[in-house]
Amino acid sequence: MSFYHRPFVCITLSFILGIVLAFVFRAHAEILFYNAVFVLFLALLFFVFYGAKGFAFFVFSMGSLCAVGCLLLLVRLDSFERNTLQRVYQPGAVTVLRICETKQGKGAWNKAIGEVVSVIADKSRQVRKDKVLLLIDDAEILPNMHDCVAISSPMLPIRNDGNPGEFNAKAYWHRQGVYAMAFVGKGEMHRLHKSSQGRIFRWIAASHEFLKAALEAHLSGPELAISLALILGDNSLLDNDIRNSFTNTGALHVLAVSGLHISIIMQILMGVLVLFSGLLSRRIAVCALIGVMWWYAAVTGLSPSVLRAVFMFTVVSIAQLSGRNYDSLNTLFFTAFVLVVWNPLTVFDIGFQLSFLAMLGIFLMYEKIESFWHIQQPLLRKVWQGTAVGLAAQVMTTPLSLHYFNQFPNYFMLTNIGLMASSGLILGGGLLIFSTSWWGFAAKWIGVALMLIVGISLWFIEWVESLPGAVAFGFTPGIWTVLTLGVLFPLLFYFRMGTKRFWATALLGLGMLSGIVYQRFQNIHHNEIIVFNARFVVMAVRFNGHVFCFYRSKKEDFFKVKRVMGNYLKIHSGFLHYCPLVRHNWGIKIDGLKIEVERERAWVRITCAHHVVRLLLSEKPVVRNHLEHLIAMPWIKKRRKSHIDHYLSRKSWRLSI
C-alpha cells in the first residue's frame, strides 16, 4: 500500500501506538514525556535540514506521530498532576464530584460516573480530575448529568475477584480512565447544586424518551426489551437469559446499535427520500440524511461504534457531493484517527475495536470471499453476498472475541442469515411506529406485526442455541496471539494463492490456531478442586467433564452463585451439578473418584483424591492437620504468623487432581 495513496493507515496506526505505549507505561509519565519531546525534536531537525523525502522522512514522521499520541494521552489523563485521589483521600473524607454519566440499573443499584473536584477532610484539597465509578442505592435519587454531589462513602480501588472466566472489570474501567469506585448507600450522597442542561441536551433526552414511550405503548415483554436494545440502544430491560442466547449464537452485535443498524436505517431513509426526488435536490437530501443520522447517533448514546459508522458515512457523503474520489480503507482509518484524537481512550473501547476490525475485514476480504461462489439466481446471490460480508467481519473479529469472551458460536453463519432480513424489518417497524404514533389505529397494528417479527427472531435465536454444539467454550488466547492473527488473516487474503508467501502465512496462522485449540483442549479436560473468591461459600470439584458445585448462600443470592459458575464454565465447560450445603454433608462417587464434603459452623472440608481442603469461615484458631490445605474466606484478615495457605481476598484457590 502506497503511503501517499492511503496515508491515514500509517498515520492512525502510529498515533494509536503512541497512545497504547503511554497507557501501558503511564506510571512513568515524566520519562515518557521527555522521550516524546526528544523524538519530536529529532523529527523537527530532520524536516528542517532534509525536507520531506525518502524512507527516513517516513520513519521520522511516524515516530513524531507516535510521540504526539503519547503526549495526548498523558495530557488527557492528567498524568503530571501530583494531587491524585489515591494520594489525597483519607478514610472518612468527603469527596466532591461532578457527574458526567448516569445509567438506570436493573437491580438494587444504579450506576454513575463522577469526575473528582475536591476531597474534604481536615481541609479542602483540589484533586486531579480522576473519574470514580458510583454504584448508587436505588433508594437514592439518581443525579443528572453535570450535577455536583458530595459523597461520604469510602473510595475503594477497582479490583477483580480473581475467579476463572470472570469479566476483567479492573482492566475495563482502567481503559476508560476510572480507577476508583464507591458504594453509595442511602443518605451518603448530597446534591450541592443541580446543573441546568443545555437546550440541545434536553432536546436529545426528550427525543429519546418520546421514542421509548412510543415503543412501550405498543410492545411488551421480551419483545419490548429486544426492540429497545436493537432500535434505541437501551438495554435496561434485557435479562441475562436473552443476552446469553444472543451471545451464544453470535448475534450479540444485533442488540447493540452499531454500523449494521446505521447502514440499514440509511438504506430505509434513502428509499424514502427517493420518493421526493422531484422536490429535493441531491445535495439537500444528503445533508438532511446526514443530520438525521447524527441525531439518531445522539439519541442512542453516541457509542464509539455508532460514531465510527456515522462519521464515516458523513465523510463519504461529503466526498461524493464534492465529486472527489475516496478510498474506503483510507476513509476508515481517517475516521478512527479523528475519533481517537477527540478521545484517546476510545482505542480501548471493546465496541470500537470490534466495529473497526469488522469493517476492516469487510474492506480487505469481502470481494475475495464473495468471488469463491458465483450464483446466478438473484435472491440466492443476495443471501450469499450477505453471508460473505458476515464471514469477512467474523474472520477479523474472532481472535479478539475469543480473547474477551472465551467462546465461539459455531452456527454464526446460520444466525446471520436468519437475522439478515428480520433486523431490517424490526428497524423499519420501529421507524413506522415512531412516524405513526399520533395515529393510534395504524401504530397498534404495526406494533402487532413488530411483536410477531421480534418473537419469531427470538424463537429462531433460542432454536439455534439449542442445537448440539452451538457454542464452543474454553478459548483463552493471549493478547499477543490476537495481534499476530489480526495481521496474518489480512495477509492471507492479500497474498496470491499458491505463492510461497501465501503458504508461509497460512502455515504460521494454522500453527497459532492449533495452539489455541490445544489450549482449549487442556482447559476442558482439566480436573481440579477450586474455591472461589466470593462473599459466600462456593467450592467446586471438576472431574471428567462433571462439575460439582458446593455452595452455601441465601436463597435470594443464588443468582450470584450461578453467575460465578457460569463464568467458570466458559473456560472449563462440563455438566454442572449444584450441591447446597444446607442440611447435610455430601458423599459422591463418580468414575472411581470419591468426593466427601463435611460442613461445620466455622469451616467446610472437602476430601477428594487424597487431598483435604478446609475452608475457614471465621477467624477462630483451628488445629491444622499436616495433610490439609487451609483456605480463608475473603473477610478473614491476613496475619503474619498463621498456618493458612491462601486468603481468598486476593483471588480464588485452585488445586489440580
Secondary structure, 3 states (H helix, E strand, C coil): CCCCCCHHHHHHHHHHHHHHHHHHCHHHHHHHHHHHHHHHHHHHHHHHHHCCCHHHHHHHHHHHHHHHHHHHHHHHCCCCCCCCHHHHCCCCCEEEEEEEEEECCCCCEEEEEEEEEEEECCCEEECCCCEEEEEEECCCCCCCCCCEEEECCCCEECCCCCCCCCCCHHHHHHCCCEEEEEEECCCCEEEEECCCCCHHHHHHHHHHHHHHHHHHCCCCHHHHHHHHHHHHCCCCCCCHHHHHHHHHCCCHHHHCCCHHHHHHHHHHHHHHHHCCCCCCCHHHHHHHHHHHHHHHHHHCCCCHHHHHHHHHHHHHHHHHHHCCCCCHHHHHHHHHHHHHHHCHHHHHCHHHHHHHHHHHHHHHHHHHHHCCCCCCCHHHHHHHHHHHHHHHHHHHHHHHHHHHHCEEECCHHHHHHHHHHHHHHHHHHHHHHHHCCCCHHHHHHHHHHHHHHHHHHHHHHHHHHHCCCCEEECCCCCHHHHHHHHHHHHHHHHCCCCCHHHHHHHHHHHHHHHHHHHHHHHHHCCCEEEECCCCCEEEEEEECCEEEEEEECCHHHHHHHHHHHHHHHHHCCCEEEEEECCCCCEEEEECCEEEEEEECCCEEEEEECCEEEEEECCCCCCCCCCCEEEEECCCCCCCCCCCCCEECCCCCEEEEC
